[in-house]
Amino acid sequence: MIENARLAVIDLTYLISAVGLIFGLRRLSAPRTARSGNQIVAGALLLALLVTLLDPAIHWRLPNILIMVLGVGIGAVVSIYIARIVPMTAMPQMVALFNGMGGGTAALVSVAEFYRYASEGSLSTGELVSVAFGTTIGSIALTGSLIAFAKLQELMTGRPVRFPLQLPINVAAFVGIVVLWVWLLGFTSAVAEWLLFALALIFGVLLVLPVGGADMPVVISVLNSMTGLAAAAAGFVVGNQILVIAGALVGASGSLLTVLMSRAMNRSLANVLFGAFQAARRGTATAEAKPIREATVEDVAVLMAYANEVIIVPGYGLAVAQAQHQTAELAAELERRGVEVKFAIHPVAGRMPGHMNVLLAEANVPYDKLYEMEQINEEFQRADVALVVGANDVVNPAARSDPGSPIYGMPILNVDQARNVIVIKRSMRPGFAGIENELFHMPQTRMLFGDAKEVLARLIEAVKAA
């Protein structure tokens, strides 16, 4: 009777937690409610964690207690420490790292449950499929996320990594995984399970190595979805409803986000993941040197101080320079002078979805000043000044005009339609697409070379003095 009551309490609490997860995720869809949505999700997961301790299957022996306390303690301390010290500019790689940890955990749970069920001799075909799926997808998410982290953290090159026979090796690894699935499902082999775990880890590395840094937002979304699916598979294996629900939610949201990000780049997921195996990109060379026009900080300050409308376009260069606070200060100073200021946010600006939104929110830029591409694009033709801070490919008109360009067809911000364009950039180096930006050579464009943080600080002082 007591055990049945316990199970009823667990099931009811899991249901409440699931509702909390859904409601919290819904609130994450808008900047104004994102903070509370995150808190609701965290609370729902904490509730699910606590009620799991009532599960009759848990054996309250000292070694088990020590393992649980040690695991929760280490995880809490490390995560709190990282959350406090990591700057907002490094959030994409932190998301990749944490996502990888989730995938690795799901894979290890699948391996452990395989041994538990195999020892009891009660492993059904459905459970075997869940074990194989969780092991494969979780392992790929782990090593793939670690490679994404290394690229974003600049521990390795952010460019696509290629080596001889790369495509045949990748294909062989995939075929090997399929063969191991057949072996595992047909013979319930422990050797097959461990080989599957190892080969999936290798395949995760091979999958992400040839992907360039510009495509990391999509890759992170894919890996996030894979982690969710691996967690759901682990939930089926251990018979935990909340793990299934939470994993399914993460998997579904990651998949939807992947589709949206691919559409924003006007590229298929296959092109993002396997584009490096194609022939060398077209349009990476320039036949002739084109003129550029530089401006002084003082000239730009006067132009902006007496404008009616200024649209600021942030990009990854802003994140690298950690110039979000100076950007916000410049916008505030312009508004004090009666200038209307708006921020144009491209969906793939930065290194992960919402990267620019997060940075500007940290600098206390009001949410109603942030405009998505579809909302702001028609506004550029009425803007007196478009200020581009560290953005490159997402403002390149070649995406509209050059069928031979690798970014042709990608939706871009219509910065070139503004009356005046100011570009703050370290140098004339191309963006991740590896092509020259036509915007930089247009007659209405002026370049301000230098670190974005330093240039903006000087620009603020010049606007005050204008």
Secondary structure, 3 states (H helix, E strand, C coil): CHHHHHHHHHHHHHHHHHHHHHHHHHHCCCHHHHHHHHHHHHHHHHHHHHHHCCCCCCCCCHHHHHHHHHHHHHHHHHHHHHHHHCCHHHHHHHHHHHHHHHHHHHHHHHHHHHHHHHHHCCCCHHHHHHHHHHHHHHHHHHHHHHHHHHHHCCCCCCCCCCCCCHHHHHHHHHHHHHHHHHHHHHHCCHHHHHHHHHHHHHHHHHHHCCCCHHHHHHHHHHHHHHHHHHHHHHHHHHCCHHHHHHHHHHHHHHHHHHHHHHHHHCCCHHHHHHHHHCCCCCCCCCCCCCCCCECCHHHHHHHHHCCCEEEEEECHHHHHHCCHHHHHHHHHHHHHCCCEEEEEECCCCCCCCCHHHHHHHHCCCCHHHEEEHHHHHHHHHHCCEEEEECCCHHHCCHHHHCCCCCCCCCCCCCHHHCCEEEEEECCCCCCCCCCCCHHHHCCCEEEEECCHHHHHHHHHHHHHHC
